[in-house]
Amino acid sequence: MDLVLDITTGICFFIGSLSIIIGACGLIKLPDVFSRIHAAGMIDTGGTAFFVLGMIFQTGWSLITVKLILIGVFIFFTSPVTSHVTANLARKSNLMPVGKKIGKLL
Amino acid sequence: MFLAALIACGISGVLILIRIVLGKTTFDRVLAVNSLGTIIVIGIALHGFYSDRPEFLDIAIVYALINFIGTVAVLKLFSTGSLGELKK
């Protein structure tokens, strides 16, 4: 049973590490604020969810599990708020997305 | 296993620091600082498990709260020029 939990934690950590490294590469590579928000959201949702899930598999039922779930729920609810505020202010300060030169639609 | 995850957090943290240095507008930098804060939260929790002291999770919770409030406060200060008016 212990080996199964270790393997599950390893798989969760692998997916989480892949998610945050892809998100960081996208934060460098993508050309615009509005597309970099996508990469930042990938770090916030995929990375945090899978890391917290892997650490929950490693502990069992105790107070540590409650703290981990608290971290996961808080980041899950505050990441869309931050993304929305950033996109709204970037749009209000006359930044256009790349490729929308005419720009009446957005 | 925890050490490998910590190394992945370090690599992505360095990549995000490159974006913070290179970023053209303020919104790029604020977005990258928010992502760096999330990665630091994960790194604090992982370091607590790696060194068998899970009490570090309290620090991770407080860091997540301060990260959100700091990001929203910096964006409000940048957009309106103040953090709120005093009522007369």
N, CA and C atoms of all chains as a GROMACS GRO file, in nm:
protein
  582
    1MET      N    1   0.083  -0.121   0.000
    1MET     CA    2   0.000   0.000   0.000
    1MET      C    3   0.086   0.125   0.000
    2ASP      N    4   0.197   0.117   0.071
    2ASP     CA    5   0.287   0.232   0.077
    2ASP      C    6   0.351   0.259  -0.059
    3LEU      N    7   0.384   0.149  -0.128
    3LEU     CA    8   0.446   0.164  -0.262
    3LEU      C    9   0.348   0.227  -0.360
    4VAL      N   10   0.219   0.188  -0.348
    4VAL     CA   11   0.117   0.244  -0.438
    4VAL      C   12   0.103   0.395  -0.414
    5LEU      N   13   0.103   0.434  -0.285
    5LEU     CA   14   0.092   0.578  -0.255
    5LEU      C   15   0.214   0.654  -0.304
    6ASP      N   16   0.334   0.592  -0.292
    6ASP     CA   17   0.455   0.660  -0.341
    6ASP      C   18   0.450   0.678  -0.492
    7ILE      N   19   0.403   0.574  -0.563
    7ILE     CA   20   0.397   0.584  -0.710
    7ILE      C   21   0.295   0.690  -0.751
    8THR      N   22   0.181   0.695  -0.681
    8THR     CA   23   0.079   0.797  -0.712
    8THR      C   24   0.134   0.937  -0.688
    9THR      N   25   0.207   0.954  -0.577
    9THR     CA   26   0.267   1.085  -0.549
    9THR      C   27   0.370   1.121  -0.656
   10GLY      N   28   0.447   1.023  -0.701
   10GLY     CA   29   0.545   1.051  -0.806
   10GLY      C   30   0.480   1.094  -0.936
   11ILE      N   31   0.368   1.028  -0.972
   11ILE     CA   32   0.299   1.066  -1.095
   11ILE      C   33   0.242   1.207  -1.083
   12CYS      N   34   0.183   1.239  -0.966
   12CYS     CA   35   0.127   1.373  -0.946
   12CYS      C   36   0.236   1.478  -0.951
   13PHE      N   37   0.352   1.451  -0.888
   13PHE     CA   38   0.461   1.548  -0.891
   13PHE      C   39   0.516   1.565  -1.032
   14PHE      N   40   0.518   1.455  -1.110
   14PHE     CA   41   0.568   1.465  -1.248
   14PHE      C   42   0.479   1.554  -1.332
   15ILE      N   43   0.346   1.534  -1.319
   15ILE     CA   44   0.254   1.618  -1.398
   15ILE      C   45   0.262   1.764  -1.352
   16GLY      N   46   0.273   1.785  -1.220
   16GLY     CA   47   0.284   1.921  -1.170
   16GLY      C   48   0.411   1.990  -1.214
   17SER      N   49   0.523   1.918  -1.211
   17SER     CA   50   0.651   1.978  -1.255
   17SER      C   51   0.648   2.011  -1.403
   18LEU      N   52   0.591   1.919  -1.482
   18LEU     CA   53   0.577   1.945  -1.626
   18LEU      C   54   0.491   2.069  -1.650
   19SER      N   55   0.383   2.082  -1.571
   19SER     CA   56   0.291   2.195  -1.589
   19SER      C   57   0.358   2.327  -1.556
   20ILE      N   58   0.435   2.332  -1.444
   20ILE     CA   59   0.494   2.461  -1.409
   20ILE      C   60   0.610   2.495  -1.502
   21ILE      N   61   0.684   2.394  -1.552
   21ILE     CA   62   0.794   2.428  -1.642
   21ILE      C   63   0.740   2.474  -1.777
   22ILE      N   64   0.631   2.409  -1.826
   22ILE     CA   65   0.569   2.455  -1.951
   22ILE      C   66   0.511   2.595  -1.934
   23GLY      N   67   0.451   2.620  -1.816
   23GLY     CA   68   0.397   2.754  -1.791
   23GLY      C   69   0.506   2.860  -1.788
   24ALA      N   70   0.620   2.829  -1.728
   24ALA     CA   71   0.730   2.927  -1.723
   24ALA      C   72   0.788   2.952  -1.861
   25CYS      N   73   0.802   2.845  -1.942
   25CYS     CA   74   0.851   2.863  -2.079
   25CYS      C   75   0.753   2.946  -2.161
   26GLY      N   76   0.623   2.924  -2.140
   26GLY     CA   77   0.524   3.002  -2.211
   26GLY      C   78   0.524   3.147  -2.168
   27LEU      N   79   0.555   3.171  -2.039
   27LEU     CA   80   0.562   3.309  -1.990
   27LEU      C   81   0.678   3.384  -2.054
   28ILE      N   82   0.782   3.311  -2.096
   28ILE     CA   83   0.891   3.378  -2.168
   28ILE      C   84   0.857   3.389  -2.316
   29LYS      N   85   0.802   3.283  -2.376
   29LYS     CA   86   0.796   3.272  -2.521
   29LYS      C   87   0.679   3.348  -2.582
   30LEU      N   88   0.565   3.355  -2.513
   30LEU     CA   89   0.446   3.413  -2.575
   30LEU      C   90   0.461   3.564  -2.592
   31PRO      N   91   0.398   3.623  -2.694
   31PRO     CA   92   0.434   3.759  -2.734
   31PRO      C   93   0.360   3.873  -2.666
   32ASP      N   94   0.262   3.845  -2.577
   32ASP     CA   95   0.169   3.950  -2.542
   32ASP      C   96   0.123   3.931  -2.397
   33VAL      N   97   0.069   4.038  -2.337
   33VAL     CA   98   0.018   4.024  -2.200
   33VAL      C   99  -0.100   3.928  -2.197
   34PHE      N  100  -0.190   3.943  -2.297
   34PHE     CA  101  -0.314   3.866  -2.295
   34PHE      C  102  -0.289   3.718  -2.318
   35SER      N  103  -0.180   3.684  -2.385
   35SER     CA  104  -0.149   3.542  -2.401
   35SER      C  105  -0.060   3.490  -2.289
   36ARG      N  106   0.013   3.581  -2.222
   36ARG     CA  107   0.092   3.536  -2.108
   36ARG      C  108   0.004   3.504  -1.988
   37ILE      N  109  -0.117   3.563  -1.983
   37ILE     CA  110  -0.210   3.531  -1.875
   37ILE      C  111  -0.247   3.382  -1.879
   38HIS      N  112  -0.253   3.327  -2.001
   38HIS     CA  113  -0.283   3.184  -2.016
   38HIS      C  114  -0.175   3.098  -1.950
   39ALA      N  115  -0.048   3.136  -1.973
   39ALA     CA  116   0.062   3.059  -1.913
   39ALA      C  117   0.062   3.072  -1.761
   40ALA      N  118   0.034   3.193  -1.711
   40ALA     CA  119   0.030   3.212  -1.566
   40ALA      C  120  -0.084   3.134  -1.502
   41GLY      N  121  -0.198   3.127  -1.572
   41GLY     CA  122  -0.308   3.046  -1.521
   41GLY      C  123  -0.277   2.899  -1.522
   42MET      N  124  -0.195   2.856  -1.616
   42MET     CA  125  -0.154   2.715  -1.618
   42MET      C  126  -0.067   2.682  -1.498
   43ILE      N  127   0.024   2.774  -1.461
   43ILE     CA  128   0.104   2.753  -1.340
   43ILE      C  129   0.013   2.746  -1.219
   44ASP      N  130  -0.084   2.839  -1.211
   44ASP     CA  131  -0.165   2.849  -1.090
   44ASP      C  132  -0.258   2.730  -1.073
   45THR      N  133  -0.321   2.683  -1.182
   45THR     CA  134  -0.417   2.574  -1.165
   45THR      C  135  -0.349   2.437  -1.170
   46GLY      N  136  -0.281   2.407  -1.279
   46GLY     CA  137  -0.225   2.273  -1.295
   46GLY      C  138  -0.118   2.240  -1.196
   47GLY      N  139  -0.021   2.333  -1.182
   47GLY     CA  140   0.090   2.307  -1.091
   47GLY      C  141   0.045   2.293  -0.947
   48THR      N  142  -0.033   2.391  -0.899
   48THR     CA  143  -0.073   2.389  -0.758
   48THR      C  144  -0.164   2.270  -0.728
   49ALA      N  145  -0.259   2.240  -0.818
   49ALA     CA  146  -0.352   2.132  -0.792
   49ALA      C  147  -0.279   1.998  -0.783
   50PHE      N  148  -0.187   1.973  -0.877
   50PHE     CA  149  -0.123   1.842  -0.874
   50PHE      C  150  -0.020   1.830  -0.762
   51PHE      N  151   0.051   1.939  -0.729
   51PHE     CA  152   0.144   1.931  -0.616
   51PHE      C  153   0.071   1.909  -0.485
   52VAL      N  154  -0.041   1.981  -0.465
   52VAL     CA  155  -0.117   1.964  -0.341
   52VAL      C  156  -0.176   1.823  -0.333
   53LEU      N  157  -0.222   1.771  -0.448
   53LEU     CA  158  -0.277   1.635  -0.449
   53LEU      C  159  -0.170   1.532  -0.415
   54GLY      N  160  -0.050   1.550  -0.468
   54GLY     CA  161   0.059   1.458  -0.436
   54GLY      C  162   0.098   1.462  -0.290
   55MET      N  163   0.102   1.584  -0.232
   55MET     CA  164   0.137   1.593  -0.091
   55MET      C  165   0.026   1.538  -0.002
   56ILE      N  166  -0.102   1.548  -0.046
   56ILE     CA  167  -0.211   1.488   0.031
   56ILE      C  168  -0.199   1.335   0.033
   57PHE      N  169  -0.160   1.276  -0.082
   57PHE     CA  170  -0.139   1.131  -0.084
   57PHE      C  171  -0.026   1.088   0.008
   58GLN      N  172   0.068   1.179   0.035
   58GLN     CA  173   0.184   1.142   0.116
   58GLN      C  174   0.156   1.150   0.265
   59THR      N  175   0.052   1.227   0.308
   59THR     CA  176   0.036   1.245   0.452
   59THR      C  177  -0.065   1.151   0.514
   60GLY      N  178  -0.181   1.130   0.452
   60GLY     CA  179  -0.287   1.060   0.523
   60GLY      C  180  -0.381   1.161   0.585
   61TRP      N  181  -0.460   1.119   0.683
   61TRP     CA  182  -0.559   1.210   0.741
   61TRP      C  183  -0.504   1.271   0.869
   62SER      N  184  -0.479   1.402   0.863
   62SER     CA  185  -0.435   1.473   0.984
   62SER      C  186  -0.463   1.620   0.962
   63LEU      N  187  -0.408   1.705   1.050
   63LEU     CA  188  -0.428   1.849   1.036
   63LEU      C  189  -0.353   1.903   0.915
   64ILE      N  190  -0.246   1.835   0.876
   64ILE     CA  191  -0.165   1.879   0.761
   64ILE      C  192  -0.248   1.873   0.633
   65THR      N  193  -0.336   1.772   0.624
   65THR     CA  194  -0.422   1.760   0.506
   65THR      C  195  -0.516   1.879   0.495
   66VAL      N  196  -0.568   1.923   0.612
   66VAL     CA  197  -0.658   2.039   0.610
   66VAL      C  198  -0.584   2.164   0.563
   67LYS      N  199  -0.458   2.180   0.609
   67LYS     CA  200  -0.382   2.298   0.566
   67LYS      C  201  -0.352   2.293   0.417
   68LEU      N  202  -0.321   2.173   0.366
   68LEU     CA  203  -0.293   2.159   0.222
   68LEU      C  204  -0.417   2.190   0.139
   69ILE      N  205  -0.534   2.140   0.184
   69ILE     CA  206  -0.658   2.168   0.111
   69ILE      C  207  -0.689   2.318   0.116
   70LEU      N  208  -0.655   2.382   0.230
   70LEU     CA  209  -0.677   2.527   0.242
   70LEU      C  210  -0.591   2.604   0.141
   71ILE      N  211  -0.463   2.564   0.127
   71ILE     CA  212  -0.376   2.629   0.028
   71ILE      C  213  -0.431   2.610  -0.113
   72GLY      N  214  -0.473   2.485  -0.144
   72GLY     CA  215  -0.523   2.456  -0.278
   72GLY      C  216  -0.649   2.534  -0.311
   73VAL      N  217  -0.744   2.538  -0.217
   73VAL     CA  218  -0.870   2.609  -0.241
   73VAL      C  219  -0.845   2.759  -0.254
   74PHE      N  220  -0.755   2.813  -0.172
   74PHE     CA  221  -0.732   2.957  -0.178
   74PHE      C  222  -0.668   2.998  -0.310
   75ILE      N  223  -0.567   2.923  -0.355
   75ILE     CA  224  -0.504   2.960  -0.483
   75ILE      C  225  -0.600   2.935  -0.598
   76PHE      N  226  -0.685   2.830  -0.586
   76PHE     CA  227  -0.784   2.801  -0.690
   76PHE      C  228  -0.885   2.914  -0.706
   77PHE      N  229  -0.918   2.984  -0.596
   77PHE     CA  230  -1.017   3.092  -0.607
   77PHE      C  231  -0.954   3.228  -0.633
   78THR      N  232  -0.828   3.251  -0.596
   78THR     CA  233  -0.771   3.384  -0.617
   78THR      C  234  -0.699   3.399  -0.750
   79SER      N  235  -0.662   3.290  -0.814
   79SER     CA  236  -0.592   3.302  -0.944
   79SER      C  237  -0.680   3.362  -1.054
   80PRO      N  238  -0.809   3.324  -1.070
   80PRO     CA  239  -0.890   3.391  -1.173
   80PRO      C  240  -0.915   3.538  -1.144
   81VAL      N  241  -0.921   3.575  -1.015
   81VAL     CA  242  -0.941   3.716  -0.981
   81VAL      C  243  -0.822   3.800  -1.027
   82THR      N  244  -0.702   3.750  -0.999
   82THR     CA  245  -0.581   3.822  -1.040
   82THR      C  246  -0.570   3.832  -1.192
   83SER      N  247  -0.602   3.721  -1.261
   83SER     CA  248  -0.596   3.723  -1.408
   83SER      C  249  -0.696   3.822  -1.465
   84HIS      N  250  -0.817   3.826  -1.407
   84HIS     CA  251  -0.920   3.916  -1.459
   84HIS      C  252  -0.882   4.062  -1.436
   85VAL      N  253  -0.827   4.093  -1.317
   85VAL     CA  254  -0.789   4.232  -1.289
   85VAL      C  255  -0.676   4.275  -1.382
   86THR      N  256  -0.578   4.187  -1.404
   86THR     CA  257  -0.466   4.221  -1.491
   86THR      C  258  -0.513   4.244  -1.635
   87ALA      N  259  -0.599   4.155  -1.686
   87ALA     CA  260  -0.646   4.170  -1.824
   87ALA      C  261  -0.732   4.293  -1.840
   88ASN      N  262  -0.815   4.323  -1.739
   88ASN     CA  263  -0.904   4.439  -1.748
   88ASN      C  264  -0.824   4.568  -1.750
   89LEU      N  265  -0.723   4.578  -1.661
   89LEU     CA  266  -0.643   4.701  -1.658
   89LEU      C  267  -0.555   4.715  -1.780
   90ALA      N  268  -0.505   4.602  -1.833
   90ALA     CA  269  -0.423   4.610  -1.955
   90ALA      C  270  -0.507   4.655  -2.073
   91ARG      N  271  -0.633   4.611  -2.077
   91ARG     CA  272  -0.720   4.655  -2.187
   91ARG      C  273  -0.759   4.801  -2.172
   92LYS      N  274  -0.778   4.846  -2.044
   92LYS     CA  275  -0.816   4.985  -2.025
   92LYS      C  276  -0.702   5.082  -2.051
   93SER      N  277  -0.577   5.034  -2.045
   93SER     CA  278  -0.465   5.124  -2.072
   93SER      C  279  -0.418   5.111  -2.216
   94ASN      N  280  -0.514   5.077  -2.308
   94ASN     CA  281  -0.494   5.082  -2.453
   94ASN      C  282  -0.385   4.989  -2.503
   95LEU      N  283  -0.372   4.871  -2.442
   95LEU     CA  284  -0.284   4.770  -2.499
   95LEU      C  285  -0.368   4.681  -2.590
   96MET      N  286  -0.318   4.660  -2.714
   96MET     CA  287  -0.390   4.574  -2.807
   96MET      C  288  -0.324   4.437  -2.810
   97PRO      N  289  -0.403   4.331  -2.831
   97PRO     CA  290  -0.342   4.201  -2.855
   97PRO      C  291  -0.267   4.199  -2.986
   98VAL      N  292  -0.162   4.117  -2.994
   98VAL     CA  293  -0.083   4.107  -3.116
   98VAL      C  294  -0.168   4.043  -3.225
   99GLY      N  295  -0.173   4.106  -3.342
   99GLY     CA  296  -0.250   4.051  -3.452
   99GLY      C  297  -0.387   4.112  -3.466
  100LYS      N  298  -0.428   4.197  -3.368
  100LYS     CA  299  -0.555   4.268  -3.382
  100LYS      C  300  -0.523   4.415  -3.404
  101LYS      N  301  -0.470   4.448  -3.522
  101LYS     CA  302  -0.429   4.585  -3.546
  101LYS      C  303  -0.548   4.678  -3.559
  102ILE      N  304  -0.657   4.627  -3.617
  102ILE     CA  305  -0.774   4.712  -3.637
  102ILE      C  306  -0.848   4.728  -3.505
  103GLY      N  307  -0.869   4.615  -3.437
  103GLY     CA  308  -0.898   4.619  -3.296
  103GLY      C  309  -1.032   4.678  -3.255
  104LYS      N  310  -1.139   4.660  -3.335
  104LYS     CA  311  -1.268   4.706  -3.286
  104LYS      C  312  -1.342   4.597  -3.212
  105LEU      N  313  -1.304   4.471  -3.236
  105LEU     CA  314  -1.379   4.362  -3.177
  105LEU      C  315  -1.348   4.344  -3.030
  106LEU      N  316  -1.219   4.350  -2.995
  106LEU     CA  317  -1.184   4.322  -2.856
  106LEU      C  318  -1.188   4.447  -2.772
  107MET      N  319   1.223   1.223  -0.450
  107MET     CA  320   1.099   1.266  -0.514
  107MET      C  321   1.067   1.413  -0.482
  108PHE      N  322   1.077   1.448  -0.350
  108PHE     CA  323   1.056   1.588  -0.314
  108PHE      C  324   1.169   1.675  -0.366
  109LEU      N  325   1.292   1.618  -0.371
  109LEU     CA  326   1.406   1.696  -0.421
  109LEU      C  327   1.391   1.725  -0.570
  110ALA      N  328   1.340   1.628  -0.646
  110ALA     CA  329   1.319   1.651  -0.790
  110ALA      C  330   1.214   1.758  -0.813
  111ALA      N  331   1.106   1.756  -0.732
  111ALA     CA  332   1.002   1.859  -0.746
  111ALA      C  333   1.057   1.996  -0.708
  112LEU      N  334   1.145   2.000  -0.605
  112LEU     CA  335   1.205   2.127  -0.567
  112LEU      C  336   1.295   2.182  -0.677
  113ILE      N  337   1.368   2.089  -0.745
  113ILE     CA  338   1.454   2.134  -0.856
  113ILE      C  339   1.370   2.190  -0.970
  114ALA      N  340   1.254   2.126  -0.997
  114ALA     CA  341   1.164   2.177  -1.102
  114ALA      C  342   1.112   2.316  -1.065
  115CYS      N  343   1.078   2.334  -0.935
  115CYS     CA  344   1.033   2.467  -0.891
  115CYS      C  345   1.144   2.571  -0.909
  116GLY      N  346   1.268   2.532  -0.882
  116GLY     CA  347   1.380   2.625  -0.899
  116GLY      C  348   1.402   2.664  -1.043
  117ILE      N  349   1.392   2.564  -1.133
  117ILE     CA  350   1.411   2.593  -1.276
  117ILE      C  351   1.305   2.690  -1.327
  118SER      N  352   1.178   2.663  -1.291
  118SER     CA  353   1.073   2.752  -1.341
  118SER      C  354   1.080   2.889  -1.273
  119GLY      N  355   1.130   2.894  -1.149
  119GLY     CA  356   1.149   3.024  -1.086
  119GLY      C  357   1.253   3.108  -1.157
  120VAL      N  358   1.363   3.044  -1.200
  120VAL     CA  359   1.465   3.119  -1.274
  120VAL      C  360   1.410   3.167  -1.408
  121LEU      N  361   1.329   3.082  -1.476
  121LEU     CA  362   1.270   3.123  -1.604
  121LEU      C  363   1.175   3.241  -1.586
  122ILE      N  364   1.099   3.243  -1.473
  122ILE     CA  365   1.008   3.354  -1.449
  122ILE      C  366   1.085   3.481  -1.414
  123LEU      N  367   1.200   3.466  -1.345
  123LEU     CA  368   1.282   3.584  -1.315
  123LEU      C  369   1.334   3.650  -1.442
  124ILE      N  370   1.362   3.568  -1.546
  124ILE     CA  371   1.403   3.626  -1.675
  124ILE      C  372   1.291   3.715  -1.731
  125ARG      N  373   1.165   3.667  -1.719
  125ARG     CA  374   1.053   3.749  -1.768
  125ARG      C  375   1.035   3.875  -1.685
  126ILE      N  376   1.061   3.866  -1.553
  126ILE     CA  377   1.048   3.987  -1.470
  126ILE      C  378   1.152   4.090  -1.512
  127VAL      N  379   1.274   4.046  -1.546
  127VAL     CA  380   1.376   4.142  -1.587
  127VAL      C  381   1.345   4.197  -1.725
  128LEU      N  382   1.299   4.112  -1.819
  128LEU     CA  383   1.284   4.154  -1.958
  128LEU      C  384   1.152   4.221  -1.989
  129GLY      N  385   1.053   4.212  -1.895
  129GLY     CA  386   0.916   4.245  -1.932
  129GLY      C  387   0.898   4.388  -1.980
  130LYS      N  388   0.820   4.406  -2.084
  130LYS     CA  389   0.808   4.538  -2.143
  130LYS      C  390   0.716   4.628  -2.061
  131THR      N  391   0.594   4.580  -2.034
  131THR     CA  392   0.500   4.665  -1.961
  131THR      C  393   0.496   4.625  -1.814
  132THR      N  394   0.423   4.705  -1.735
  132THR     CA  395   0.411   4.675  -1.593
  132THR      C  396   0.326   4.551  -1.569
  133PHE      N  397   0.228   4.528  -1.659
  133PHE     CA  398   0.139   4.414  -1.638
  133PHE      C  399   0.212   4.281  -1.653
  134ASP      N  400   0.312   4.278  -1.745
  134ASP     CA  401   0.395   4.158  -1.756
  134ASP      C  402   0.466   4.128  -1.625
  135ARG      N  403   0.522   4.235  -1.567
  135ARG     CA  404   0.600   4.213  -1.444
  135ARG      C  405   0.510   4.172  -1.328
  136VAL      N  406   0.391   4.235  -1.319
  136VAL     CA  407   0.299   4.200  -1.209
  136VAL      C  408   0.252   4.056  -1.224
  137LEU      N  409   0.221   4.016  -1.348
  137LEU     CA  410   0.176   3.878  -1.373
  137LEU      C  411   0.287   3.779  -1.340
  138ALA      N  412   0.410   3.812  -1.376
  138ALA     CA  413   0.522   3.720  -1.349
  138ALA      C  414   0.552   3.713  -1.200
  139VAL      N  415   0.538   3.826  -1.129
  139VAL     CA  416   0.561   3.824  -0.984
  139VAL      C  417   0.455   3.740  -0.914
  140ASN      N  418   0.330   3.747  -0.964
  140ASN     CA  419   0.224   3.663  -0.906
  140ASN      C  420   0.253   3.515  -0.928
  141SER      N  421   0.300   3.479  -1.048
  141SER     CA  422   0.333   3.338  -1.072
  141SER      C  423   0.452   3.294  -0.989
  142LEU      N  424   0.550   3.383  -0.971
  142LEU     CA  425   0.666   3.350  -0.887
  142LEU      C  426   0.623   3.327  -0.742
  143GLY      N  427   0.525   3.407  -0.695
  143GLY     CA  428   0.474   3.386  -0.560
  143GLY      C  429   0.406   3.252  -0.545
  144THR      N  430   0.329   3.211  -0.648
  144THR     CA  431   0.266   3.079  -0.642
  144THR      C  432   0.370   2.967  -0.636
  145ILE      N  433   0.477   2.983  -0.716
  145ILE     CA  434   0.581   2.880  -0.716
  145ILE      C  435   0.655   2.878  -0.584
  146ILE      N  436   0.670   2.996  -0.520
  146ILE     CA  437   0.736   3.000  -0.389
  146ILE      C  438   0.648   2.933  -0.284
  147VAL      N  439   0.514   2.949  -0.295
  147VAL     CA  440   0.424   2.879  -0.202
  147VAL      C  441   0.442   2.728  -0.213
  148ILE      N  442   0.444   2.678  -0.339
  148ILE     CA  443   0.463   2.535  -0.359
  148ILE      C  444   0.600   2.491  -0.307
  149GLY      N  445   0.701   2.575  -0.329
  149GLY     CA  446   0.836   2.540  -0.285
  149GLY      C  447   0.849   2.537  -0.134
  150ILE      N  448   0.780   2.629  -0.063
  150ILE     CA  449   0.785   2.626   0.084
  150ILE      C  450   0.721   2.498   0.136
  151ALA      N  451   0.605   2.461   0.078
  151ALA     CA  452   0.539   2.338   0.123
  151ALA      C  453   0.625   2.215   0.094
  152LEU      N  454   0.686   2.211  -0.025
  152LEU     CA  455   0.770   2.096  -0.060
  152LEU      C  456   0.894   2.089   0.028
  153HIS      N  457   0.951   2.204   0.062
  153HIS     CA  458   1.070   2.202   0.149
  153HIS      C  459   1.034   2.155   0.289
  154GLY      N  460   0.912   2.190   0.334
  154GLY     CA  461   0.868   2.138   0.463
  154GLY      C  462   0.855   1.987   0.463
  155PHE      N  463   0.803   1.931   0.352
  155PHE     CA  464   0.794   1.785   0.347
  155PHE      C  465   0.931   1.721   0.328
  156TYR      N  466   1.021   1.791   0.257
  156TYR     CA  467   1.152   1.733   0.228
  156TYR      C  468   1.237   1.723   0.354
  157SER      N  469   1.222   1.820   0.444
  157SER     CA  470   1.303   1.817   0.566
  157SER      C  471   1.223   1.765   0.685
  158ASP      N  472   1.110   1.694   0.660
  158ASP     CA  473   1.028   1.631   0.764
  158ASP      C  474   0.977   1.727   0.870
  159ARG      N  475   0.952   1.850   0.831
  159ARG     CA  476   0.892   1.945   0.924
  159ARG      C  477   0.773   2.011   0.855
  160PRO      N  478   0.654   1.950   0.859
  160PRO     CA  479   0.540   2.006   0.783
  160PRO      C  480   0.481   2.132   0.846
  161GLU      N  481   0.545   2.187   0.951
  161GLU     CA  482   0.494   2.312   1.006
  161GLU      C  483   0.514   2.430   0.913
  162PHE      N  484   0.596   2.410   0.809
  162PHE     CA  485   0.616   2.517   0.711
  162PHE      C  486   0.490   2.551   0.634
  163LEU      N  487   0.386   2.466   0.643
  163LEU     CA  488   0.263   2.491   0.567
  163LEU      C  489   0.193   2.617   0.616
  164ASP      N  490   0.210   2.652   0.746
  164ASP     CA  491   0.151   2.777   0.795
  164ASP      C  492   0.211   2.897   0.721
  165ILE      N  493   0.344   2.892   0.703
  165ILE     CA  494   0.410   3.001   0.630
  165ILE      C  495   0.361   3.006   0.486
  166ALA      N  496   0.334   2.888   0.428
  166ALA     CA  497   0.286   2.884   0.289
  166ALA      C  498   0.147   2.946   0.278
  167ILE      N  499   0.060   2.920   0.377
  167ILE     CA  500  -0.075   2.979   0.375
  167ILE      C  501  -0.066   3.132   0.383
  168VAL      N  502   0.018   3.182   0.475
  168VAL     CA  503   0.032   3.327   0.491
  168VAL      C  504   0.092   3.389   0.365
  169TYR      N  505   0.186   3.318   0.300
  169TYR     CA  506   0.246   3.371   0.178
  169TYR      C  507   0.145   3.379   0.065
  170ALA      N  508   0.054   3.281   0.058
  170ALA     CA  509  -0.049   3.286  -0.046
  170ALA      C  510  -0.142   3.405  -0.026
  171LEU      N  511  -0.182   3.431   0.101
  171LEU     CA  512  -0.269   3.545   0.129
  171LEU      C  513  -0.202   3.677   0.094
  172ILE      N  514  -0.077   3.694   0.137
  172ILE     CA  515  -0.005   3.819   0.113
  172ILE      C  516   0.021   3.839  -0.036
  173ASN      N  517   0.041   3.729  -0.109
  173ASN     CA  518   0.067   3.737  -0.252
  173ASN      C  519  -0.053   3.794  -0.326
  174PHE      N  520  -0.173   3.744  -0.294
  174PHE     CA  521  -0.295   3.792  -0.361
  174PHE      C  522  -0.320   3.940  -0.329
  175ILE      N  523  -0.311   3.975  -0.199
  175ILE     CA  524  -0.341   4.112  -0.160
  175ILE      C  525  -0.238   4.208  -0.218
  176GLY      N  526  -0.111   4.166  -0.220
  176GLY     CA  527  -0.007   4.252  -0.278
  176GLY      C  528  -0.025   4.276  -0.426
  177THR      N  529  -0.064   4.170  -0.500
  177THR     CA  530  -0.084   4.187  -0.644
  177THR      C  531  -0.198   4.283  -0.674
  178VAL      N  532  -0.311   4.265  -0.604
  178VAL     CA  533  -0.426   4.353  -0.629
  178VAL      C  534  -0.394   4.496  -0.586
  179ALA      N  535  -0.319   4.513  -0.476
  179ALA     CA  536  -0.286   4.648  -0.430
  179ALA      C  537  -0.192   4.717  -0.528
  180VAL      N  538  -0.093   4.646  -0.583
  180VAL     CA  539  -0.002   4.708  -0.679
  180VAL      C  540  -0.076   4.746  -0.806
  181LEU      N  541  -0.172   4.660  -0.851
  181LEU     CA  542  -0.247   4.694  -0.972
  181LEU      C  543  -0.337   4.815  -0.949
  182LYS      N  544  -0.398   4.824  -0.830
  182LYS     CA  545  -0.485   4.940  -0.803
  182LYS      C  546  -0.403   5.067  -0.792
  183LEU      N  547  -0.286   5.057  -0.728
  183LEU     CA  548  -0.200   5.176  -0.718
  183LEU      C  549  -0.151   5.221  -0.854
  184PHE      N  550  -0.123   5.124  -0.943
  184PHE     CA  551  -0.074   5.161  -1.076
  184PHE      C  552  -0.184   5.220  -1.162
  185SER      N  553  -0.309   5.174  -1.144
  185SER     CA  554  -0.415   5.221  -1.235
  185SER      C  555  -0.474   5.352  -1.189
  186THR      N  556  -0.498   5.370  -1.058
  186THR     CA  557  -0.566   5.491  -1.014
  186THR      C  558  -0.473   5.593  -0.951
  187GLY      N  559  -0.353   5.556  -0.916
  187GLY     CA  560  -0.260   5.651  -0.857
  187GLY      C  561  -0.266   5.662  -0.707
  188SER      N  562  -0.365   5.596  -0.645
  188SER     CA  563  -0.371   5.598  -0.499
  188SER      C  564  -0.435   5.468  -0.452
  189LEU      N  565  -0.425   5.440  -0.324
  189LEU     CA  566  -0.485   5.319  -0.269
  189LEU      C  567  -0.620   5.347  -0.207
  190GLY      N  568  -0.689   5.452  -0.252
  190GLY     CA  569  -0.819   5.483  -0.195
  190GLY      C  570  -0.817   5.622  -0.132
  191GLU      N  571  -0.930   5.692  -0.146
  191GLU     CA  572  -0.937   5.828  -0.094
  191GLU      C  573  -0.990   5.828   0.048
  192LEU      N  574  -0.944   5.924   0.127
  192LEU     CA  575  -1.000   5.943   0.260
  192LEU      C  576  -1.127   6.026   0.249
  193LYS      N  577  -1.230   5.989   0.325
  193LYS     CA  578  -1.355   6.063   0.319
  193LYS      C  579  -1.345   6.187   0.408
  194LYS      N  580  -1.395   6.297   0.354
  194LYS     CA  581  -1.385   6.423   0.428
  194LYS      C  582  -1.517   6.453   0.498
   0.00000   0.00000   0.00000
